[in-house]
Each structure stands twice: as C-alpha cells, then as structure tokens.
C-alpha cells in the first residue's frame, strides 16, 4: 500500500495543471507575457518536413524542382534546362544573363544545390564562379573551391569581398554540393539610416561556413561594401560569371517576424 499512497501524494502535489500540459504558478519570462511552461502559450505551426533530406518542407516556396523555370526571369539568354538541372548558358560573345526570381523576399531560409563543371575550366575566380545574391544586393559566393587557390574573401562559402568562409568544405568538381542559408535583411529608418545590418548564416555541404555574420552592405567588386536604403523585399538572383555552373532543388521559406525580433534594436521593430 505504501507505494500507492506515495504515488497519490505525488500526483496531488502537482497543483492546478497536469505534468506535460503546463503550469501557471511558475515565474514570468522576460517581457512579462508568459509563465515558464505556460499552458496558454500558442503552440508552433505544424510544418511537414520533406520525405528526403534536403527536400522542400510543406511551407516552402519552390523556386526550382527540375521541371520548370517559371519562377525565374533571365536578364539575357535563357538558361539551359536539361534532365532536371538548369545551367548558366554560354555567353557566345554576348553579355551576362543573371537569373532573377519573379517573387521578392526579405528574411528567408534558402536551400540550393549546385555543381561546378567537370573537368575544371580555368582557375581562381574564373573556375566554377557564380553566386547567390539575396535581395539582388548581398552575395554569398559560389566557386569551384577544390584545389583552386584564390583570394580568401572570394572562396566558395565567403560573404564575397568581406568574410572568408570559416573552413573550406568544397566537394570535387562535378559533384553536387548543397547550401543551406539563413539570410536576415537589413533594417532602415524612415530617413534611410541603417538600424541593423543584414546577417547571414550559411552551411556548405552541412558544414557551418558563416555563423550569424553581419554584412557590410551591397556587394561591390574591389571596393568596401556599404548600405543604401531599400525596401523590405526584393528578388533573389543567381549570378552568371561566364562559367557553366548547374543548379537543382532550390526552395526558400520566408521567415516570420518572430524569427528575427529577438535580435532587433527597439527602433527597428
């Protein structure tokens, strides 16, 4: 009988809420809105992950699934689409043809897979060069980084012209590589003053290469980057650097305000 009595006493000591359901007699969390383990706090939205790693979850905006390039507009020549892969076209003496998303985004999670040409062509910045331009301004570098010496802030995984990657996690030419990137847009005051810079967290092939790294501003070749005020959303752009880099499986998840709010200055909320 003693074990049963002890269990009854323990159960009665829980109070007004059942274990696992929450508590209202706990301290208030910072901000004064919710108790620790508050049962009234809203549950997170249910999102169904993809059946396979790297696939698009249920709330993603799919930008390329191998079947259609309708989510993009080329600035010049159409990009090549073959066997579920899209590739930067040859210039043939003409100008570049960047690929611009028709939809605009601000704060996002992005997944993208790319492949450098094999056998390798040229060297340094002319070998497998492309880039992901968030809001058509802020570049995370794509390059063939396997046994290909170049300047550190131009390596694959770099915030171009600013921060080298923490490590070189490049695969061999011809192998598919993956980027998983969280981009947080900059915040500006009504008068154009910068309130908070853009930040980027990037994993290349599952390895962290940028960790909540502040960006200096709009990417500019051979210059120190700086900010110019702009809107809250703009397209994503894929760069044409006259190299036949290929892409597949591109999707984004627009991030809700609460994903960024805890790190915003008061005047940027």
Backbone bond lengths (Angstrom), bond angles and torsions (degrees), N, CA, C in turn:
res aa  C-N    CA-C-N  psi(-1)  N-CA   C-N-CA  omega(-1)  CA-C   N-CA-C  phi
1 X - - - 1.469 - - 1.523 111.26 -
2 X 1.322 118.76 -30.51 1.469 120.68 -175.50 1.522 112.41 -60.58
3 X 1.338 119.58 -45.31 1.465 117.95 178.73 1.519 112.85 -59.63
4 X 1.361 117.64 -38.09 1.455 120.12 179.97 1.517 111.12 -67.51
5 X 1.331 118.02 -39.46 1.464 121.82 178.86 1.520 109.95 -65.21
6 X 1.331 116.34 -41.20 1.464 119.50 -179.83 1.516 110.55 -63.43
7 X 1.358 116.77 -38.81 1.454 120.68 179.25 1.516 110.78 -64.90
8 X 1.325 116.54 -40.55 1.454 120.70 179.99 1.518 111.23 -64.31
9 X 1.344 117.12 -41.39 1.459 120.66 179.13 1.528 110.21 -64.25
10 X 1.346 115.27 -43.43 1.455 119.23 -179.30 1.526 110.77 -63.03
11 X 1.340 116.51 -40.48 1.454 120.17 -179.46 1.517 111.00 -66.54
12 X 1.331 117.54 -39.06 1.447 121.12 -179.76 1.506 113.32 -69.50
13 X 1.340 117.19 -20.27 1.463 120.46 -177.42 1.522 112.68 -81.19
14 X 1.347 116.94 -5.66 1.466 119.10 -176.65 1.517 111.29 -66.24
15 X 1.323 119.16 -35.98 1.449 121.40 179.40 1.511 111.89 99.07
16 X 1.339 115.16 -145.35 1.456 119.96 -169.32 1.523 114.10 -79.59
17 X 1.332 119.43 -14.44 1.461 121.60 -177.90 1.522 110.41 -124.35
18 X 1.335 115.34 148.57 1.451 120.46 179.24 1.526 110.65 -80.81
19 X 1.344 116.93 145.87 1.466 118.70 175.16 1.519 110.80 -55.67
20 X 1.319 116.86 136.13 1.451 121.83 -178.62 1.509 113.55 90.91
21 X 1.347 117.84 -18.88 1.457 121.34 179.36 1.525 111.52 -96.32
22 X 1.317 117.96 -24.00 1.455 120.76 179.22 1.511 113.03 126.32
23 X 1.330 114.31 175.62 1.464 121.49 -176.73 1.530 109.16 -142.87
24 X 1.341 115.16 143.36 1.461 120.84 176.70 1.531 112.48 -111.95
25 X 1.351 115.99 -1.03 1.468 119.13 -178.95 1.528 110.67 -104.93
26 X 1.320 117.10 22.86 1.462 122.40 -179.42 1.533 109.77 -100.42
27 X 1.320 118.66 166.54 1.471 120.93 179.66 1.526 111.96 -63.30
28 X 1.342 115.48 157.38 1.454 121.08 176.41 1.525 110.11 -79.66
29 X 1.325 115.42 140.15 1.449 120.95 175.19 1.530 110.61 -76.31
30 X 1.333 118.58 160.75 1.468 120.20 177.50 1.521 111.57 -52.72
31 X 1.318 116.07 136.19 1.455 121.40 -175.65 1.510 112.25 103.89
32 X 1.342 116.93 -20.38 1.457 120.99 172.62 1.503 115.64 70.67
33 X 1.351 118.45 25.10 1.459 120.16 -178.15 1.511 112.59 -107.71
34 X 1.342 117.50 -34.32 1.462 120.92 -175.04 1.514 110.80 -129.81
35 X 1.341 114.86 144.97 1.456 121.28 169.77 1.529 109.52 -75.83
36 X 1.327 117.16 159.17 1.457 120.32 167.54 1.533 108.26 -60.39
37 X 1.318 118.31 128.54 1.468 124.66 -178.14 1.533 112.15 62.43
38 X 1.327 117.86 34.97 1.472 122.12 -175.73 1.532 110.53 -66.15
39 X 1.347 118.03 123.16 1.472 119.77 -179.70 1.519 113.15 -70.67
40 X 1.338 117.95 -16.52 1.458 121.53 -179.07 1.525 113.04 -89.51
41 X 1.320 116.36 -5.87 1.467 118.97 -179.68 1.530 109.38 -70.00
42 X 1.350 118.18 132.19 1.476 120.26 -175.83 1.526 112.37 -60.47
43 X 1.313 115.58 140.45 1.460 121.15 177.38 1.526 109.51 -77.18
44 X 1.332 117.63 151.42 1.466 119.69 178.58 1.525 112.25 -66.55
45 X 1.328 115.03 152.65 1.460 121.48 175.89 1.530 110.13 -63.64
46 X 1.310 116.05 138.81 1.461 120.85 179.29 1.527 109.60 -80.16
47 X 1.319 116.77 125.92 1.464 123.24 175.14 1.525 107.70 -122.32
48 X 1.319 116.74 130.88 1.462 121.14 -179.91 1.526 109.72 -88.37
49 X 1.328 118.37 118.25 1.465 119.25 177.78 1.523 110.88 -70.58
50 X 1.328 115.47 161.69 1.457 120.60 178.44 1.518 110.46 -67.12
51 X 1.313 115.79 156.42 1.463 120.07 179.36 1.519 112.05 -67.23
52 X 1.350 116.40 -29.37 1.452 121.56 -179.93 1.518 110.31 -117.46
53 X 1.337 119.10 144.77 1.459 121.26 177.24 1.527 111.33 -55.64
54 X 1.320 115.35 135.99 1.461 120.48 -179.57 1.504 114.20 89.65
55 X 1.328 117.20 -9.48 1.455 120.48 178.88 1.517 111.76 -76.83
56 X 1.316 116.12 165.51 1.465 121.33 -177.09 1.525 110.82 -77.58
57 X 1.341 118.37 127.70 1.465 120.47 174.46 1.524 110.48 -72.44
58 X 1.324 115.70 174.00 1.463 120.43 -170.96 1.521 114.16 -66.25
59 X 1.326 118.41 -22.57 1.459 120.21 -178.33 1.527 112.94 -102.02
60 X 1.333 117.81 13.96 1.464 121.36 -177.40 1.527 111.47 -83.73
61 X 1.314 115.00 153.19 1.463 122.81 168.50 1.530 106.17 -96.29
62 X 1.313 117.12 112.19 1.462 121.00 -177.71 1.526 108.94 -82.54
63 X 1.319 116.48 119.90 1.455 121.66 -179.65 1.523 112.67 -96.54
64 X 1.346 116.71 -24.96 1.468 119.47 174.41 1.517 108.89 -158.44
65 X 1.335 115.07 120.82 1.462 120.83 -179.53 1.519 112.00 -116.17
66 X 1.330 117.23 12.35 1.450 121.10 179.25 1.510 114.72 91.45
67 X 1.333 117.57 -8.58 1.467 119.89 -175.96 1.524 113.42 -108.98
68 X 1.330 116.68 -30.27 1.455 119.60 -174.88 1.526 109.94 -146.43
69 X 1.325 115.64 145.97 1.460 121.52 174.51 1.528 110.87 -107.98
70 X 1.338 116.37 23.62 1.459 121.08 -175.67 1.524 113.48 -64.99
71 X 1.322 117.78 -17.95 1.475 120.41 -179.83 1.526 112.26 -80.50
72 X 1.353 116.91 -2.23 1.465 121.31 -173.36 1.523 111.56 -127.13
73 X 1.336 114.45 156.60 1.459 122.11 172.45 1.518 108.61 -128.72
74 X 1.344 118.84 123.19 1.456 120.07 175.90 1.527 109.74 -79.16
75 X 1.328 115.64 146.69 1.462 118.54 178.73 1.523 112.04 -81.03
76 X 1.325 116.76 -15.88 1.459 121.18 179.80 1.511 109.84 -142.16
77 X 1.342 117.20 -116.76 1.460 121.64 179.42 1.527 110.75 -63.25
78 X 1.339 118.04 144.17 1.471 119.74 174.61 1.522 110.81 -62.86
79 X 1.328 115.40 143.26 1.462 119.48 174.55 1.528 108.99 -74.62
80 X 1.321 115.07 156.31 1.457 121.16 -176.62 1.526 110.45 -83.71
81 X 1.319 116.89 135.75 1.463 121.96 177.08 1.525 108.36 -123.96
82 X 1.336 115.60 117.39 1.454 120.39 -179.07 1.519 109.99 -152.83
83 X 1.330 116.37 131.69 1.472 122.90 175.93 1.527 112.24 54.03
84 X 1.329 116.72 41.18 1.452 121.22 175.94 1.516 114.94 77.34
85 X 1.331 116.61 12.91 1.461 121.53 -176.59 1.527 109.12 -128.80
86 X 1.333 117.43 138.47 1.461 119.38 173.42 1.529 109.18 -111.28
87 X 1.335 115.45 143.33 1.455 121.76 -170.71 1.520 110.43 -134.72
88 X 1.332 115.47 142.88 1.459 121.06 175.16 1.530 108.77 -59.47
89 X 1.349 118.56 129.61 1.466 120.11 -176.64 1.530 111.78 -79.96
90 X 1.320 117.55 156.87 1.465 119.65 173.54 1.524 110.03 -66.44
91 X 1.321 116.53 146.12 1.469 119.57 -177.14 1.525 112.93 -77.55
92 X 1.320 117.32 -30.08 1.468 120.96 179.07 1.528 111.73 52.12
93 X 1.330 115.10 42.30 1.451 119.45 178.38 1.510 114.68 81.16
94 X 1.320 117.27 -1.97 1.461 120.98 179.67 1.530 109.78 -98.95
95 X 1.305 116.75 179.12 1.456 120.88 -177.64 1.514 112.61 -76.58
96 X 1.331 115.44 178.64 1.457 121.52 -178.78 1.521 111.47 -68.29
97 X 1.325 115.68 161.37 1.459 121.67 176.96 1.520 108.25 -135.97
98 X 1.328 116.53 86.13 1.457 119.80 176.06 1.522 108.91 -72.94
99 X 1.321 115.92 157.89 1.462 121.68 179.72 1.523 107.42 -110.26
100 X 1.335 116.82 125.28 1.457 122.72 -172.92 1.521 109.63 -118.90
101 X 1.324 117.37 128.34 1.463 120.24 178.39 1.527 110.13 -67.19
102 X 1.329 116.32 140.22 1.465 119.97 178.40 1.524 111.46 -71.55
103 X 1.326 116.12 -28.12 1.458 120.59 179.47 1.518 109.95 -93.74
104 X 1.313 116.49 147.27 1.464 122.09 179.40 1.519 110.69 -101.49
105 X 1.337 115.58 151.76 1.460 121.44 -176.14 1.531 109.82 -141.77
106 X 1.317 114.93 158.65 1.462 121.93 171.85 1.511 109.17 -116.83
107 X 1.336 117.07 -103.78 1.465 121.81 176.60 1.533 109.04 -73.65
108 X 1.332 117.50 125.50 1.459 119.30 -176.59 1.524 111.81 -145.64
109 X 1.325 114.13 157.15 1.460 123.85 160.56 1.520 106.02 -103.24
110 X 1.320 117.45 128.56 1.457 121.40 -178.42 1.516 110.60 -123.45
111 X 1.333 115.67 137.62 1.468 121.95 169.42 1.515 107.73 -119.63
112 X 1.314 115.85 135.35 1.462 121.83 -177.73 1.519 109.09 -151.97
113 X 1.323 116.84 141.71 1.459 121.46 176.69 1.520 109.03 -121.48
114 X 1.337 116.21 136.37 1.460 120.86 -176.62 1.525 110.23 -136.89
115 X 1.341 114.96 162.87 1.456 121.01 -179.02 1.525 108.95 -142.37
116 X 1.336 116.00 128.17 1.461 121.25 176.33 1.520 109.82 -81.72
117 X 1.332 117.88 152.79 1.466 120.63 -179.38 1.524 111.99 -62.66
118 X 1.331 115.25 145.26 1.458 122.12 175.72 1.528 108.51 -137.43
119 X 1.345 117.95 123.74 1.465 127.11 7.54 1.530 111.71 -70.84
120 X 1.341 116.28 157.06 1.460 120.16 -179.11 1.523 111.86 -58.49
121 X 1.324 114.75 145.86 1.450 121.02 177.83 1.522 109.63 -117.74
122 X 1.332 116.55 129.35 1.464 122.94 176.95 1.526 110.33 64.56
123 X 1.346 117.71 -155.36 1.459 121.08 -175.60 1.517 109.98 -154.71
124 X 1.329 115.23 170.37 1.465 123.70 178.61 1.529 110.59 51.18
125 X 1.333 118.71 -129.32 1.454 122.35 -175.60 1.528 113.60 -73.49
126 X 1.309 118.28 -8.12 1.461 121.41 178.13 1.525 112.12 -96.72
127 X 1.326 117.38 11.23 1.469 121.05 -176.82 1.532 110.25 -116.08
128 X 1.314 115.82 106.34 1.468 120.82 176.68 1.512 113.36 64.19
129 X 1.315 117.36 36.91 1.469 121.59 -174.02 1.523 111.10 -90.40
130 X 1.322 114.97 130.07 1.457 123.85 169.52 1.520 105.80 -154.13
131 X 1.312 117.88 -161.63 1.451 119.53 178.50 1.510 111.02 -177.02
132 X 1.325 115.51 155.40 1.464 122.59 174.93 1.520 106.84 -104.88
133 X 1.322 115.90 117.59 1.459 121.58 -178.71 1.531 108.89 -107.16
134 X 1.316 116.59 102.23 1.459 120.62 176.20 1.525 109.04 -72.84
135 X 1.325 115.32 134.56 1.462 122.23 -178.30 1.530 111.39 55.52
136 X 1.342 116.50 24.64 1.472 123.79 -178.61 1.525 112.30 57.14
137 X 1.353 116.17 26.15 1.465 119.50 -175.68 1.527 113.61 -137.53
138 X 1.320 117.28 -36.67 1.461 121.21 -166.29 1.532 108.93 -114.17
139 X 1.344 116.52 112.99 1.458 120.34 -168.75 1.520 113.79 -101.41
140 X 1.328 114.76 131.55 1.456 123.35 163.49 1.528 106.49 -104.85
141 X 1.320 116.98 125.73 1.455 122.55 -167.92 1.528 113.56 -75.13
142 X 1.327 114.72 140.12 1.463 123.50 166.10 1.524 106.61 -114.80
143 X 1.327 116.27 130.80 1.466 121.87 -178.56 1.526 107.92 -159.40
144 X 1.314 116.56 154.56 1.455 120.12 167.89 1.526 106.70 -74.44
145 X 1.335 115.86 105.53 1.460 120.48 -174.54 1.512 114.51 -101.84
146 X 1.329 116.63 10.83 1.467 119.81 -176.17 1.528 109.65 -92.86
147 X 1.344 116.46 113.13 1.466 121.74 -178.83 1.530 111.08 49.98
148 X 1.318 114.98 46.95 1.466 120.52 -177.41 1.524 109.01 -135.47
149 X 1.336 119.16 84.34 1.464 121.68 -177.93 1.529 111.72 -59.87
150 X 1.323 115.59 138.45 1.455 122.88 175.87 1.519 107.63 -160.32
151 X 1.327 118.24 178.75 1.467 119.49 179.43 1.531 110.27 -68.86
152 X 1.345 115.21 147.06 1.468 120.75 -167.75 1.521 113.26 -61.64
153 X 1.346 117.35 -39.01 1.466 118.51 -177.38 1.531 112.44 -85.28
154 X 1.334 115.37 13.88 1.459 120.48 172.04 1.515 112.97 -119.28
155 X 1.335 116.71 5.59 1.466 121.67 178.86 1.525 110.93 -67.34
156 X 1.330 116.26 158.39 1.455 119.40 170.43 1.532 108.12 -60.08
157 X 1.331 115.72 134.69 1.461 120.42 -175.90 1.506 113.80 94.21
158 X 1.330 117.77 -5.71 1.463 121.25 -179.38 1.524 111.20 -81.41
159 X 1.335 116.40 149.94 1.457 121.01 157.71 1.523 103.74 -78.68
160 X 1.300 116.76 105.06 1.461 121.13 -164.91 1.530 112.08 -55.83
161 X 1.320 113.98 133.66 1.469 123.45 178.28 1.523 112.41 67.71
162 X 1.350 116.28 18.94 1.467 118.12 179.40 1.523 111.73 -144.12
163 X 1.335 118.89 -71.24 1.457 120.84 -172.59 1.527 111.98 -117.99
164 X 1.335 117.64 118.58 1.462 119.71 173.52 1.529 110.57 -62.67
165 X 1.322 117.63 157.16 1.466 119.03 174.28 1.524 110.37 -65.19
166 X 1.320 115.95 153.93 1.467 120.39 178.60 1.520 111.11 -64.29
167 X 1.329 116.82 -33.48 1.467 122.62 176.10 1.525 107.89 -146.22
168 X 1.315 116.12 163.57 1.458 121.43 173.39 1.529 107.97 -96.55
169 X 1.331 116.53 105.24 1.467 121.98 -176.91 1.526 111.44 -109.26
170 X 1.343 116.47 28.50 1.458 120.89 -175.12 1.527 112.34 -71.55
171 X 1.326 115.37 144.17 1.462 121.67 170.66 1.529 109.28 -91.23
172 X 1.338 115.70 172.99 1.458 121.71 -178.81 1.529 110.76 -68.97
173 X 1.330 117.82 154.29 1.457 120.70 174.48 1.528 110.93 -54.77
174 X 1.324 115.43 140.17 1.462 120.55 -179.89 1.510 114.13 89.69
175 X 1.347 118.25 -13.63 1.465 121.59 177.49 1.523 109.63 -92.69
176 X 1.325 115.47 142.97 1.462 119.27 177.72 1.521 110.70 -71.39
177 X 1.328 115.63 138.03 1.455 122.90 179.90 1.524 109.10 -125.44
178 X 1.314 116.83 154.33 1.464 120.17 -176.34 1.525 111.18 -124.08
179 X 1.308 114.12 142.04 1.461 122.76 170.04 1.524 108.28 -114.50
180 X 1.314 116.69 135.25 1.463 122.91 166.49 1.515 105.92 -126.75
181 X 1.329 116.05 116.17 1.462 121.83 -169.13 1.519 110.03 -130.42
182 X 1.310 115.78 135.52 1.464 121.91 168.41 1.521 107.28 -108.49
183 X 1.320 115.87 119.34 1.462 121.96 179.50 1.520 109.13 -113.88
184 X 1.318 115.88 128.47 1.463 122.30 177.37 1.523 108.02 -113.77
185 X 1.302 116.58 118.16 1.462 121.08 -175.17 1.526 111.50 -66.46
186 X 1.326 117.07 157.10 1.469 119.12 174.98 1.527 110.81 -73.06
187 X 1.307 115.05 160.47 1.470 121.48 176.12 1.526 109.06 -117.75
188 X 1.342 115.19 136.12 1.455 121.20 -179.13 1.523 110.02 -123.99
189 X 1.339 116.19 149.17 1.462 121.50 172.07 1.528 109.15 -77.41
190 X 1.325 116.00 170.18 1.460 120.62 -179.16 1.526 112.14 -59.83
191 X 1.338 116.09 -29.30 1.465 119.81 -179.87 1.528 113.09 -87.96
192 X 1.350 117.17 6.23 1.449 121.25 178.29 1.507 115.02 92.31
193 X 1.319 118.37 -4.15 1.461 121.61 179.14 1.531 110.23 -65.71
194 X 1.333 116.66 137.59 1.462 120.86 177.54 1.529 109.70 -74.32
195 X 1.331 116.14 122.35 1.458 121.31 178.30 1.522 112.01 -96.67
196 X 1.325 116.21 -32.02 1.463 121.52 -179.35 1.515 107.86 -156.76
197 X 1.330 119.09 130.77 1.465 120.36 -178.99 1.521 111.95 -72.18
198 X 1.312 115.25 168.58 1.460 120.37 169.93 1.524 108.93 -71.15
199 X 1.331 116.06 148.76 1.461 122.20 176.49 1.520 109.00 -127.39
200 X 1.332 115.37 149.31 1.455 119.40 177.37 1.520 109.96 -138.00
201 X 1.324 115.31 135.54 1.462 123.48 170.67 1.520 106.27 -119.88
202 X 1.322 117.27 126.62 1.465 120.14 -173.15 1.516 111.29 -134.93
203 X 1.329 115.81 135.36 1.458 123.42 171.17 1.518 108.03 -115.25
204 X 1.316 116.32 125.92 1.451 123.06 175.76 1.515 107.97 -107.77
205 X 1.314 116.84 117.90 1.472 121.82 -177.70 1.528 111.63 54.45
206 X 1.343 115.26 37.61 1.458 121.31 177.37 1.517 114.79 82.06
207 X 1.332 117.81 4.15 1.470 122.47 -177.61 1.529 109.13 -111.67
208 X 1.330 117.69 131.15 1.461 121.05 179.15 1.523 109.95 -66.78
209 X 1.336 116.20 121.66 1.460 120.72 177.40 1.532 112.03 -115.83
210 X 1.337 117.63 -18.14 1.460 123.36 171.66 1.524 107.33 -141.86
211 X 1.340 116.91 130.57 1.460 121.01 -177.45 1.523 110.56 -121.23
212 X 1.333 115.67 101.02 1.468 122.41 -179.92 1.535 109.81 45.81
213 X 1.311 115.04 53.09 1.451 122.60 -175.99 1.527 110.45 -87.48
214 X 1.330 116.74 123.31 1.462 120.73 174.77 1.526 109.46 -68.29
215 X 1.327 115.72 142.02 1.460 121.10 178.95 1.532 109.23 -102.21
216 X 1.317 115.75 148.66 1.471 120.56 -176.23 1.516 112.91 -79.15
217 X 1.322 117.03 -22.78 1.454 120.31 -177.36 1.510 110.47 148.50
218 X 1.339 116.08 -161.56 1.453 121.84 179.77 1.528 110.34 -61.01
219 X 1.328 116.46 132.97 1.460 121.58 -178.31 1.527 110.52 -66.23
220 X 1.339 115.32 127.77 1.467 121.41 179.24 1.524 107.97 -137.18
221 X 1.311 116.32 130.32 1.464 121.18 -179.49 1.517 110.38 -69.44
222 X 1.337 116.28 130.24 1.461 125.02 174.36 1.528 113.83 63.43
223 X 1.335 116.79 22.22 1.460 120.74 177.20 1.524 109.34 -139.28
224 X 1.328 115.60 160.39 1.456 120.59 173.51 1.523 108.18 -76.81
225 X 1.313 115.22 128.59 1.456 120.20 -175.71 1.528 111.10 -71.88
226 X 1.319 116.93 153.38 1.460 122.08 176.29 1.524 109.05 -149.41
227 X 1.323 115.26 161.17 1.460 121.11 -177.32 1.523 111.42 -92.02
228 X 1.316 114.14 144.95 1.454 123.16 165.46 1.524 106.67 -129.75
229 X 1.316 116.69 132.79 1.467 120.86 -175.56 1.529 111.22 -58.34
230 X 1.327 114.94 143.11 1.465 120.68 179.03 1.521 108.61 -152.45
231 X 1.320 116.81 179.57 1.453 122.04 -177.73 1.514 113.50 -72.53
232 X 1.316 114.99 178.72 1.467 121.28 -175.55 1.522 113.02 -81.96
233 X 1.318 119.02 -11.54 1.463 121.77 -178.85 1.516 109.42 -146.14
234 X 1.327 115.65 146.28 1.462 122.85 177.70 1.525 107.92 -159.62
235 X 1.326 118.29 163.19 1.472 120.31 -177.57 1.523 113.40 -67.47
236 X 1.319 114.54 160.31 1.464 123.09 167.36 1.523 107.36 -91.40
237 X 1.315 116.13 140.82 1.462 120.59 -176.61 1.522 110.40 -127.19
238 X 1.334 116.05 137.54 1.460 122.07 173.63 1.518 108.44 -106.00
239 X 1.317 115.84 132.30 1.456 121.37 -170.09 1.525 112.91 -84.42
240 X 1.323 115.02 143.33 1.461 123.38 167.52 1.522 107.72 -104.55
241 X 1.343 116.37 112.11 1.463 121.23 178.14 1.531 109.76 -116.78
242 X 1.341 114.99 32.20 1.460 122.14 178.56 1.527 112.00 60.15
243 X 1.334 115.61 40.64 1.464 121.57 175.65 1.523 107.67 -139.16
244 X 1.340 119.10 134.59 1.469 121.69 -175.12 1.528 113.29 -77.23
245 X 1.317 116.18 64.39 1.466 121.98 176.24 1.529 108.43 -76.40
246 X 1.322 116.71 138.75 1.467 121.87 -178.66 1.523 110.85 -109.01
247 X 1.347 115.66 155.72 1.460 122.27 -176.87 1.519 110.34 -137.57
248 X 1.340 114.43 152.24 1.459 121.23 172.67 1.541 108.46 -155.44
249 X 1.328 115.62 166.22 1.474 123.34 170.79 1.528 112.27 47.99
250 X 1.327 115.87 69.87 1.459 121.31 -179.81 1.524 108.99 -112.49
251 X 1.315 116.39 124.16 1.459 120.31 175.53 1.529 110.03 -148.12
252 X 1.322 114.95 157.19 1.464 120.76 178.96 1.522 109.35 -133.36
253 X 1.311 114.68 154.57 1.466 122.24 172.02 1.530 107.59 -123.66
254 X 1.323 119.12 108.48 1.463 119.27 173.51 1.525 109.81 -59.16
255 X 1.319 116.36 131.72 1.456 120.65 -176.10 1.524 110.85 -90.27
256 X 1.337 117.72 138.90 1.463 120.85 179.70 1.524 110.82 -73.03
257 X 1.333 117.86 162.08 1.465 121.09 -178.59 1.524 113.34 -55.85
258 X 1.332 117.39 -34.67 1.467 119.23 -177.37 1.531 112.22 -67.79
259 X 1.330 118.04 -15.98 1.461 120.22 176.78 1.521 111.75 -71.27
260 X 1.327 116.52 -22.39 1.457 122.01 -174.81 1.528 111.93 -114.86
261 X 1.331 116.96 -23.11 1.465 121.33 -166.68 1.522 113.77 -58.29
262 X 1.340 118.19 -34.14 1.459 119.25 -174.59 1.523 112.03 -68.08
263 X 1.320 117.38 -13.04 1.464 121.15 -177.31 1.533 111.83 -113.34
264 X 1.334 116.77 9.00 1.465 120.16 -178.89 1.512 111.37 -91.53
265 X 1.335 117.65 139.21 1.471 119.08 170.17 1.520 109.33 -64.39
266 X 1.309 116.75 156.53 1.465 121.77 -173.75 1.518 111.66 -56.58
267 X 1.329 117.95 -39.39 1.471 119.70 -175.96 1.522 113.15 -80.22
268 X 1.336 117.53 0.96 1.460 120.51 177.47 1.521 112.02 -106.74
269 X 1.320 118.22 2.43 1.462 120.50 -177.33 1.519 110.90 -87.84
